[in-house]
Amino acid sequence: GEYHQTPHHGLDGVTPLEKWAQSDSVRFPDPHDDLDNLFLFEERRKVQKDRTVSLNGMVYEVDAALLGENVTLRFDPSAPSGRPIQVCHQGQFIENARPVEPYANCFIKRNRPSRTLQADTSAPEPSPSGLKLRDLPVDNQED
């Protein structure tokens, strides 16, 4: 606007825009920087044994090499849910994580013992029944 282009007596006759541009604390971003990437939100999460992390109610699958590690998730909170998020470990970008596919995830080997009960012996085979369908009485009555 006009205000920023007008010389000011309190600024020794320079415009506010010129004074701002001369400041040492002002740093312009590199023209090659991706501004969207610079303003992503960050959250820390621990990678679970099934190679997943959760963020805002969504479960994402990450590289198996990160099991048990704390990672930084970088994301745009205004982006639609289900959009990939960035996974960083120790300050390095690792991958873009995508929402987990539940069917594919159920086949991933877990590193913990199963919680199902194990029987000491197998169940006995059921004894064959003498009942056969063709031996049952047929009711041919019509209503």
C-alpha positions as CSV (number, residue, x, y, z in Angstrom):
1,G,0.0,0.0,0.0
2,E,0.8,3.7,-0.1
3,Y,1.9,3.8,3.6
4,H,4.9,1.5,3.0
5,Q,6.0,3.5,0.0
6,T,5.9,6.9,1.7
7,P,9.2,8.3,3.3
8,H,8.8,8.7,7.1
9,H,10.5,11.3,9.3
10,G,10.9,8.8,12.1
11,L,12.8,6.5,9.8
12,D,15.2,9.2,8.7
13,G,13.4,9.8,5.5
14,V,13.2,6.3,4.2
15,T,10.1,4.3,3.5
16,P,9.0,1.4,5.8
17,L,9.5,-1.0,3.0
18,E,13.1,0.2,2.4
19,K,13.9,0.0,6.1
20,W,12.5,-3.5,6.4
21,A,14.6,-4.6,3.3
22,Q,17.8,-3.2,4.9
23,S,17.3,-5.2,8.2
24,D,19.9,-7.9,8.9
25,S,17.2,-10.1,10.6
26,V,15.2,-10.3,7.4
27,R,15.9,-13.4,5.4
28,F,14.1,-14.1,2.2
29,P,13.6,-17.7,1.3
30,D,15.5,-19.2,-1.5
31,P,13.4,-19.0,-4.7
32,H,14.0,-22.8,-5.1
33,D,12.6,-23.6,-1.7
34,D,9.2,-25.3,-1.5
35,L,7.2,-23.0,0.7
36,D,4.5,-25.6,1.4
37,N,7.2,-28.0,2.7
38,L,8.7,-25.3,5.0
39,F,5.4,-24.8,6.8
40,L,4.4,-28.4,7.4
41,F,3.4,-29.3,11.0
42,E,5.5,-31.9,12.8
43,E,4.6,-34.6,15.4
44,R,6.7,-37.3,17.0
45,R,5.5,-40.9,17.0
46,K,6.9,-44.3,17.8
47,V,6.8,-47.0,15.1
48,Q,4.7,-49.9,16.3
49,K,5.6,-53.6,15.8
50,D,3.2,-53.8,12.8
51,R,5.2,-51.1,11.0
52,T,2.5,-48.4,11.7
53,V,2.2,-45.0,13.2
54,S,-1.0,-43.1,13.9
55,L,-1.8,-39.5,13.3
56,N,-5.1,-37.8,13.8
57,G,-7.1,-41.0,13.8
58,M,-5.4,-42.4,10.7
59,V,-3.0,-45.3,10.7
60,Y,0.0,-45.1,8.3
61,E,2.5,-47.8,7.3
62,V,6.2,-47.0,7.4
63,D,9.5,-48.8,6.5
64,A,10.1,-51.9,8.6
65,A,13.6,-50.8,9.4
66,L,12.1,-48.1,11.7
67,L,10.4,-50.6,14.1
68,G,10.5,-49.3,17.6
69,E,12.1,-46.0,16.5
70,N,10.8,-42.5,17.2
71,V,10.1,-40.7,14.0
72,T,9.0,-37.2,13.0
73,L,5.8,-37.0,10.9
74,R,5.5,-33.9,8.8
75,F,2.1,-33.1,7.4
76,D,-0.3,-30.4,6.3
77,P,-3.2,-30.3,8.7
78,S,-5.5,-28.7,6.1
79,A,-4.9,-31.5,3.6
80,P,-7.6,-34.1,3.0
81,S,-7.3,-37.2,5.3
82,G,-5.6,-40.1,3.6
83,R,-3.0,-38.0,1.9
84,P,0.6,-39.3,2.3
85,I,2.7,-37.8,5.1
86,Q,6.5,-37.3,5.4
87,V,8.5,-39.6,7.7
88,C,11.8,-38.3,9.0
89,H,14.3,-40.1,11.3
90,Q,17.2,-38.3,13.0
91,G,16.6,-35.2,10.9
92,Q,16.6,-37.1,7.6
93,F,13.7,-37.6,5.2
94,I,13.0,-41.3,4.9
95,E,9.8,-41.7,2.9
96,N,6.2,-40.6,2.3
97,A,3.9,-42.9,4.4
98,R,0.6,-43.8,3.0
99,P,-2.5,-44.9,5.0
100,V,-2.4,-48.5,5.9
101,E,-4.2,-51.1,3.9
102,P,-5.8,-53.3,6.6
103,Y,-6.0,-56.4,4.4
104,A,-2.3,-56.3,3.4
105,N,-1.2,-55.3,6.9
106,C,-2.8,-58.4,8.5
107,F,-0.2,-60.6,6.8
108,I,2.8,-58.8,8.3
109,K,4.8,-60.9,10.7
110,R,4.6,-59.7,14.3
111,N,7.6,-59.9,16.6
112,R,5.7,-61.0,19.7
113,P,4.1,-64.3,20.8
114,S,0.5,-65.0,19.9
115,R,-2.0,-64.4,22.7
116,T,-4.1,-67.4,21.6
117,L,-4.3,-70.4,23.9
118,Q,-2.3,-73.4,22.8
119,A,-3.8,-76.9,23.5
120,D,-1.5,-79.6,24.9
121,T,-3.1,-82.2,22.7
122,S,-5.2,-82.0,19.5
123,A,-8.9,-82.3,19.7
124,P,-10.3,-85.8,19.1
125,E,-12.0,-86.5,15.8
126,P,-15.8,-86.5,16.1
127,S,-17.4,-89.9,16.0
128,P,-19.3,-90.6,12.8
129,S,-23.0,-90.3,13.3
130,G,-25.3,-93.1,12.1
131,L,-27.8,-90.4,11.0
132,K,-28.1,-90.0,7.2
133,L,-30.2,-87.5,5.5
134,R,-31.8,-90.0,3.1
135,D,-33.0,-92.1,6.1
136,L,-35.0,-89.2,7.6
137,P,-38.8,-89.4,7.3
138,V,-40.2,-87.2,4.5
139,D,-43.3,-85.1,5.3
140,N,-45.2,-84.7,2.0
141,Q,-48.2,-82.9,3.5
142,E,-49.4,-79.8,1.7
143,D,-51.0,-76.9,3.5
